[in-house]
Amino acid sequence: MELCDIVQTLVFGEVIAEGTPDIIQNDPQVIEAYLGTEVET
């Protein structure tokens, strides 16, 4: 993240987010795509 000015995030070949590393790290779509969602019990 420190090497890039702009980051594109792909899911199945489709761009879901583009921006600075700070924006990408906090983007809810990126978080859900790469980490999933919490499961409520």
C-alpha distance matrix in Angstrom:
0.0 3.8 5.5 5.7 8.2 9.1 8.2 11.3 12.2 15.4 18.2 21.1 20.3 20.2 17.4 17.2 14.6 13.0 11.4 8.9 5.8 8.5 11.1 9.7 9.2 12.7 14.3 17.4 17.7 14.4 15.2 18.7 17.9 15.6 17.3 20.7 22.9 25.0 28.5 31.2 34.1
3.8 0.0 3.8 5.7 7.9 10.3 10.6 14.2 15.6 18.9 21.8 24.7 23.6 23.5 20.6 20.5 17.6 15.5 13.3 10.1 7.8 10.0 13.0 12.6 12.1 15.3 17.3 20.5 21.1 17.9 18.7 22.3 21.6 19.4 20.8 24.2 26.3 28.2 31.7 34.3 37.2
5.5 3.8 0.0 3.8 6.9 9.3 9.9 13.3 15.3 18.2 21.5 24.0 22.4 22.6 19.8 20.5 17.7 15.3 13.5 10.9 9.4 12.4 14.8 14.0 14.3 17.7 19.0 22.3 22.3 19.1 20.4 23.7 22.5 20.4 22.4 25.8 28.2 30.4 33.8 36.6 39.5
5.7 5.7 3.8 0.0 3.8 5.6 6.6 10.1 12.6 15.7 19.1 21.7 19.9 19.7 16.7 17.4 14.5 11.7 10.0 7.9 7.3 10.7 12.4 11.5 12.8 15.9 16.6 20.1 19.8 16.9 18.7 21.9 20.6 19.1 21.4 24.5 26.8 29.3 32.8 35.5 38.7
8.2 7.9 6.9 3.8 0.0 3.8 6.8 10.3 13.3 16.6 20.2 22.9 20.9 20.1 16.6 17.2 13.9 10.6 8.0 5.8 7.1 9.9 11.0 11.2 13.1 15.5 16.1 19.8 19.7 17.3 19.4 22.6 21.6 20.6 22.9 25.6 27.6 30.1 33.7 36.2 39.5
9.1 10.3 9.3 5.6 3.8 0.0 3.8 6.8 10.1 13.3 16.9 19.6 17.5 16.4 12.9 13.6 10.4 6.9 5.1 4.8 6.6 9.8 9.6 9.1 11.9 14.2 13.9 17.4 16.8 14.6 17.3 20.0 18.8 18.3 20.9 23.3 25.4 28.2 31.6 34.2 37.6
8.2 10.6 9.9 6.6 6.8 3.8 0.0 3.8 6.5 9.8 13.4 16.2 14.4 13.6 10.3 10.8 8.0 5.6 5.5 6.0 6.1 9.6 9.1 7.2 9.9 12.5 11.9 15.1 14.1 11.5 14.2 16.9 15.3 14.7 17.5 19.9 22.2 25.2 28.5 31.3 34.6
11.3 14.2 13.3 10.1 10.3 6.8 3.8 0.0 3.8 6.5 10.2 12.8 10.9 9.8 6.6 7.7 5.8 4.4 6.8 8.9 9.2 12.1 10.7 8.1 11.2 13.4 11.7 14.4 12.4 10.2 13.5 15.4 13.3 13.4 16.7 18.6 21.0 24.3 27.4 30.3 33.7
12.2 15.6 15.3 12.6 13.3 10.1 6.5 3.8 0.0 3.8 6.9 10.1 9.2 8.2 5.6 5.8 5.2 6.3 9.0 10.9 10.3 12.7 11.1 7.7 10.1 12.2 10.2 12.1 9.7 7.2 10.6 12.1 9.6 9.8 13.2 15.0 17.6 21.0 23.9 26.9 30.2
15.4 18.9 18.2 15.7 16.6 13.3 9.8 6.5 3.8 0.0 3.8 6.4 5.5 5.2 4.5 5.8 7.4 9.2 12.4 14.6 14.0 16.4 14.7 11.3 13.4 15.2 12.8 13.8 10.7 8.8 12.0 12.4 9.2 9.9 13.6 14.8 17.7 21.3 23.8 27.0 30.2
18.2 21.8 21.5 19.1 20.2 16.9 13.4 10.2 6.9 3.8 0.0 3.8 5.4 5.3 6.5 6.7 9.5 12.1 15.4 17.7 16.8 18.7 16.8 13.4 15.0 16.3 13.7 13.6 10.1 8.8 11.5 10.8 7.2 8.7 12.2 12.6 15.6 19.3 21.3 24.7 27.7
21.1 24.7 24.0 21.7 22.9 19.6 16.2 12.8 10.1 6.4 3.8 0.0 3.8 5.6 8.5 9.7 12.8 15.2 18.6 21.0 20.2 22.4 20.5 17.1 18.7 20.1 17.4 17.2 13.6 12.6 15.0 13.9 10.2 11.5 14.9 15.0 18.0 21.7 23.2 26.7 29.4
20.3 23.6 22.4 19.9 20.9 17.5 14.4 10.9 9.2 5.5 5.4 3.8 0.0 3.8 6.6 9.2 11.9 13.5 17.0 19.6 19.3 21.8 20.0 16.7 18.9 20.6 17.9 18.3 14.8 13.6 16.7 16.1 12.5 13.7 17.4 17.9 20.9 24.6 26.4 29.8 32.7
20.2 23.5 22.6 19.7 20.1 16.4 13.6 9.8 8.2 5.2 5.3 5.6 3.8 0.0 3.8 6.2 9.2 11.2 14.9 17.9 18.2 20.3 17.9 15.0 17.6 18.7 15.6 16.1 12.4 12.0 15.4 14.8 11.7 13.6 17.2 17.3 19.8 23.6 25.6 28.7 31.9
17.4 20.6 19.8 16.7 16.6 12.9 10.3 6.6 5.6 4.5 6.5 8.5 6.6 3.8 0.0 3.8 5.8 7.4 11.1 14.3 14.8 16.9 14.4 11.8 14.8 15.9 12.9 14.1 10.9 10.2 13.9 14.1 11.5 13.2 16.7 17.3 19.6 23.3 25.8 28.7 32.1
17.2 20.5 20.5 17.4 17.2 13.6 10.8 7.7 5.8 5.8 6.7 9.7 9.2 6.2 3.8 0.0 3.8 7.1 10.6 13.6 13.9 15.2 12.4 9.9 12.6 13.1 9.7 10.5 7.2 7.2 10.9 11.0 9.1 11.3 14.4 14.7 16.5 20.2 22.7 25.5 29.0
14.6 17.6 17.7 14.5 13.9 10.4 8.0 5.8 5.2 7.4 9.5 12.8 11.9 9.2 5.8 3.8 0.0 3.8 6.8 9.9 10.6 11.8 8.9 6.8 10.2 10.7 7.7 9.8 7.7 7.1 10.7 12.0 10.8 12.2 15.0 15.9 17.6 21.0 24.0 26.5 30.1
13.0 15.5 15.3 11.7 10.6 6.9 5.6 4.4 6.3 9.2 12.1 15.2 13.5 11.2 7.4 7.1 3.8 0.0 3.8 7.2 8.9 10.7 8.3 6.9 10.7 11.8 9.7 12.6 11.2 10.0 13.4 15.3 14.0 14.8 17.7 19.1 20.9 24.1 27.3 29.8 33.4
11.4 13.3 13.5 10.0 8.0 5.1 5.5 6.8 9.0 12.4 15.4 18.6 17.0 14.9 11.1 10.6 6.8 3.8 0.0 3.8 6.5 8.1 6.0 6.2 9.7 10.8 9.8 13.4 13.0 11.6 14.4 16.9 16.3 16.6 18.9 20.8 22.2 25.1 28.5 30.8 34.4
8.9 10.1 10.9 7.9 5.8 4.8 6.0 8.9 10.9 14.6 17.7 21.0 19.6 17.9 14.3 13.6 9.9 7.2 3.8 0.0 3.8 5.5 5.3 6.3 8.7 10.3 10.7 14.5 14.8 13.0 15.0 18.1 17.8 17.3 19.3 21.6 23.0 25.6 29.1 31.4 34.9
5.8 7.8 9.4 7.3 7.1 6.6 6.1 9.2 10.3 14.0 16.8 20.2 19.3 18.2 14.8 13.9 10.6 8.9 6.5 3.8 0.0 3.8 5.5 5.1 6.1 8.7 9.9 13.5 14.1 11.5 12.9 16.4 16.1 15.0 16.6 19.4 21.0 23.3 26.9 29.3 32.6
8.5 10.0 12.4 10.7 9.9 9.8 9.6 12.1 12.7 16.4 18.7 22.4 21.8 20.3 16.9 15.2 11.8 10.7 8.1 5.5 3.8 0.0 3.8 5.5 5.3 6.5 8.7 12.3 13.8 11.9 12.5 16.1 16.7 15.8 16.7 19.2 20.2 22.1 25.8 27.8 31.1
11.1 13.0 14.8 12.4 11.0 9.6 9.1 10.7 11.1 14.7 16.8 20.5 20.0 17.9 14.4 12.4 8.9 8.3 6.0 5.3 5.5 3.8 0.0 3.8 5.6 5.4 6.1 9.8 11.2 9.9 11.3 14.4 15.0 14.9 16.2 18.0 18.9 21.1 24.8 26.7 30.2
9.7 12.6 14.0 11.5 11.2 9.1 7.2 8.1 7.7 11.3 13.4 17.1 16.7 15.0 11.8 9.9 6.8 6.9 6.2 6.3 5.1 5.5 3.8 0.0 3.8 5.4 5.1 8.7 9.1 6.9 8.7 11.8 11.8 11.5 13.2 15.3 16.7 19.4 22.9 25.3 28.7
9.2 12.1 14.3 12.8 13.1 11.9 9.9 11.2 10.1 13.4 15.0 18.7 18.9 17.6 14.8 12.6 10.2 10.7 9.7 8.7 6.1 5.3 5.6 3.8 0.0 3.8 5.8 8.6 10.0 7.4 7.4 11.2 11.8 10.7 11.4 14.0 15.2 17.3 21.0 23.3 26.6
12.7 15.3 17.7 15.9 15.5 14.2 12.5 13.4 12.2 15.2 16.3 20.1 20.6 18.7 15.9 13.1 10.7 11.8 10.8 10.3 8.7 6.5 5.4 5.4 3.8 0.0 3.8 6.3 8.9 7.7 7.3 10.5 12.2 12.0 12.1 13.8 14.1 16.0 19.7 21.5 25.0
14.3 17.3 19.0 16.6 16.1 13.9 11.9 11.7 10.2 12.8 13.7 17.4 17.9 15.6 12.9 9.7 7.7 9.7 9.8 10.7 9.9 8.7 6.1 5.1 5.8 3.8 0.0 3.8 5.5 5.4 6.3 8.7 10.1 10.9 11.7 12.7 13.2 15.7 19.2 21.2 24.8
17.4 20.5 22.3 20.1 19.8 17.4 15.1 14.4 12.1 13.8 13.6 17.2 18.3 16.1 14.1 10.5 9.8 12.6 13.4 14.5 13.5 12.3 9.8 8.7 8.6 6.3 3.8 0.0 3.8 5.5 5.1 6.1 8.5 10.1 10.1 10.1 9.9 12.5 15.8 17.7 21.4
17.7 21.1 22.3 19.8 19.7 16.8 14.1 12.4 9.7 10.7 10.1 13.6 14.8 12.4 10.9 7.2 7.7 11.2 13.0 14.8 14.1 13.8 11.2 9.1 10.0 8.9 5.5 3.8 0.0 3.8 5.5 5.2 6.1 8.6 9.9 9.6 10.3 13.7 16.5 18.9 22.5
14.4 17.9 19.1 16.9 17.3 14.6 11.5 10.2 7.2 8.8 8.8 12.6 13.6 12.0 10.2 7.2 7.1 10.0 11.6 13.0 11.5 11.9 9.9 6.9 7.4 7.7 5.4 5.5 3.8 0.0 3.8 5.5 5.1 6.1 8.1 9.2 11.0 14.2 17.4 20.1 23.6
15.2 18.7 20.4 18.7 19.4 17.3 14.2 13.5 10.6 12.0 11.5 15.0 16.7 15.4 13.9 10.9 10.7 13.4 14.4 15.0 12.9 12.5 11.3 8.7 7.4 7.3 6.3 5.1 5.5 3.8 0.0 3.8 5.6 5.4 5.4 6.8 8.2 11.0 14.4 17.1 20.4
18.7 22.3 23.7 21.9 22.6 20.0 16.9 15.4 12.1 12.4 10.8 13.9 16.1 14.8 14.1 11.0 12.0 15.3 16.9 18.1 16.4 16.1 14.4 11.8 11.2 10.5 8.7 6.1 5.2 5.5 3.8 0.0 3.8 5.6 5.4 4.4 5.7 9.2 12.0 14.9 18.3
17.9 21.6 22.5 20.6 21.6 18.8 15.3 13.3 9.6 9.2 7.2 10.2 12.5 11.7 11.5 9.1 10.8 14.0 16.3 17.8 16.1 16.7 15.0 11.8 11.8 12.2 10.1 8.5 6.1 5.1 5.6 3.8 0.0 3.8 6.0 5.8 8.6 12.2 14.6 17.9 21.0
15.6 19.4 20.4 19.1 20.6 18.3 14.7 13.4 9.8 9.9 8.7 11.5 13.7 13.6 13.2 11.3 12.2 14.8 16.6 17.3 15.0 15.8 14.9 11.5 10.7 12.0 10.9 10.1 8.6 6.1 5.4 5.6 3.8 0.0 3.8 6.0 9.4 12.4 15.1 18.5 21.4
17.3 20.8 22.4 21.4 22.9 20.9 17.5 16.7 13.2 13.6 12.2 14.9 17.4 17.2 16.7 14.4 15.0 17.7 18.9 19.3 16.6 16.7 16.2 13.2 11.4 12.1 11.7 10.1 9.9 8.1 5.4 5.4 6.0 3.8 0.0 3.8 6.7 9.1 12.0 15.3 18.1
20.7 24.2 25.8 24.5 25.6 23.3 19.9 18.6 15.0 14.8 12.6 15.0 17.9 17.3 17.3 14.7 15.9 19.1 20.8 21.6 19.4 19.2 18.0 15.3 14.0 13.8 12.7 10.1 9.6 9.2 6.8 4.4 5.8 6.0 3.8 0.0 3.8 6.9 9.2 12.7 15.6
22.9 26.3 28.2 26.8 27.6 25.4 22.2 21.0 17.6 17.7 15.6 18.0 20.9 19.8 19.6 16.5 17.6 20.9 22.2 23.0 21.0 20.2 18.9 16.7 15.2 14.1 13.2 9.9 10.3 11.0 8.2 5.7 8.6 9.4 6.7 3.8 0.0 3.8 6.4 9.4 12.7
25.0 28.2 30.4 29.3 30.1 28.2 25.2 24.3 21.0 21.3 19.3 21.7 24.6 23.6 23.3 20.2 21.0 24.1 25.1 25.6 23.3 22.1 21.1 19.4 17.3 16.0 15.7 12.5 13.7 14.2 11.0 9.2 12.2 12.4 9.1 6.9 3.8 0.0 3.8 6.3 9.5
28.5 31.7 33.8 32.8 33.7 31.6 28.5 27.4 23.9 23.8 21.3 23.2 26.4 25.6 25.8 22.7 24.0 27.3 28.5 29.1 26.9 25.8 24.8 22.9 21.0 19.7 19.2 15.8 16.5 17.4 14.4 12.0 14.6 15.1 12.0 9.2 6.4 3.8 0.0 3.8 6.4
31.2 34.3 36.6 35.5 36.2 34.2 31.3 30.3 26.9 27.0 24.7 26.7 29.8 28.7 28.7 25.5 26.5 29.8 30.8 31.4 29.3 27.8 26.7 25.3 23.3 21.5 21.2 17.7 18.9 20.1 17.1 14.9 17.9 18.5 15.3 12.7 9.4 6.3 3.8 0.0 3.8
34.1 37.2 39.5 38.7 39.5 37.6 34.6 33.7 30.2 30.2 27.7 29.4 32.7 31.9 32.1 29.0 30.1 33.4 34.4 34.9 32.6 31.1 30.2 28.7 26.6 25.0 24.8 21.4 22.5 23.6 20.4 18.3 21.0 21.4 18.1 15.6 12.7 9.5 6.4 3.8 0.0
